[in-house]
């Protein structure tokens, strides 16, 4: 991924503004430390900070067509770029090997409908100088981040950036640009381009589970995301989601190792190129934490080159302000889980790794959070999964993107593949619901349980495949959460919490920990225009989900299940 900063219809001398624009773009340079670029046309400016993953030697941005009538800055990856190249009607000469250049030429052929053809994770801004048209786009689920801003001193000027910090001083109104939408300056409107059938929560699917389709679609999703010219790895917590991604990636790497020329998939149409033929896996936790123990077990089973890191509670606490600076949120759940991920990303980046696979998204689409046990009906269960998927950009996607990009590391999330989403979100919710004898995410576990098929090469050991859900912030070590509560208790007085509504009439903190984070956020991002860009994870209290997002607070955490598996520590 990369960093974007762009301004459309600047009211004064755009060339004089160039220096200011470069300084604002520099605020997101951690996202793209490999190269910086800037293009000016008319009263518009587009800046880019590049992290080189594909087309390393030739993909500097902003990208332009031959006559520079189209200027493009992209943050993301287009997995089907080679397929789209073959589908172009015009005889197009590509100037780079970058996967993002296809957007230029596809737009030149079919206009803004080009975005509907893209398969990937992306945010981009595109300037069409012939039409004086500026468009901005964010991927369907919001895996990448994008912010839009305005200044009351110049209401016709529109700002875009990958992070809030690049806009906070020059804009007095800022929003998180909505996923699955496109902004078009010709109309001044932002419209939805991504609307699959399941997006309407009134649609209740009745399709039975096709376990083979479920498995093969996720495998294909992982295969797409191995597109890389640089070393990559897998974030491995030892939970079901990250372990499945690691297992699939390991199988694909084994295929690559067996072929001198790489792997060509007729559907994915992408060759896997990497300097490693053995998967590297990475985990982090407090010493002796559940995640470290489980991840070690998975890595040993899969034969990955495993890297295990520990952090102390004090190291985590010392990083909180930096985490809030990079995450640009005060949400309790996000900050708790982002801190270990932020620390791990620094270690991984220090090894020269630029891309990792991560397991976000599965819990939302499959009802994996423990409070889903209390869903009153299949219809309610389905509507909640749709709602959680729609809001992934406010929490898990935000964490995965910004925790890693703080250190120039790109996280790819196979579970949020459009094809995989279409499969999972159109399955009868009755089959997805946890119930007596069926633990959360049962259909995913069963799809990868080959014990009854005669397959002698299981994806994962039963102790992992049927391991119960842990919140990431719990799994890295229960004392991490306890320590955050303790320091919040010491940092915030009872009187301060009781009068929190006087300081923050909107979204008033309900706990001392929430107050502590909010206070630090405002020290970095003062003003309502910054606060209003934050969306918090809201618990379903009516389903027994407490204000405390820790998995330990859920009654189902210690529930027993009919499938008996040995403990991870004993295995």
Buried (B, 14 or more C-beta within 10 A) or exposed (E): BBBBBBBBBBBEEBEEBBEBBBEBBBBBBBBBBBBBBBBBBEBBBBBBBBBBBBBBEEBBBBBBBEEEBBBBBBBBBBBBBBBBBEEBEEEBEBBBBBBBBBBBBBBBEBBBEBBEBBBBBBBBBBBBBEEBBBBBBBBBBBBBBBBBBBBEEBEEBBBBBBBBBBBBEBBBBBBBBBBBBBBBBEEEEBEEBBEBEBBEBEBBBEEEBBBEBBBEBBBBBBBBBBBBBBBBBBBBBBBBBBBBBBBBBBBBBBBBEEEEEEBEBEEBBBBBBBEBEEBBBBBBBBEEBBBBBBBBBBBEBBEBEBBBBBBEBEEBBEBBBBBBBBBBBBBBBBBBBBBBBBBBBBBBBEEEBBBBBBBBBBBBBBBBBBBBBBBEEBBBBBBBBBEBBBBBBBBBBBBBBBBBBBBBBBBBBBBBBBEBBEBBBBBBBBBBBBEEEBBBBBBBBBBBBBEEEEEEEBBBBBBBBBBBBBBBBBBBBBBBBEBBBBBBBEBBEEEBBEEBEEEBEEBBBEBBBBBBBBBBBBEBBEEEBBBBBBBBBBBBEEBBBBEBBBBBBBEBBEBEBEBEBEEBEEB
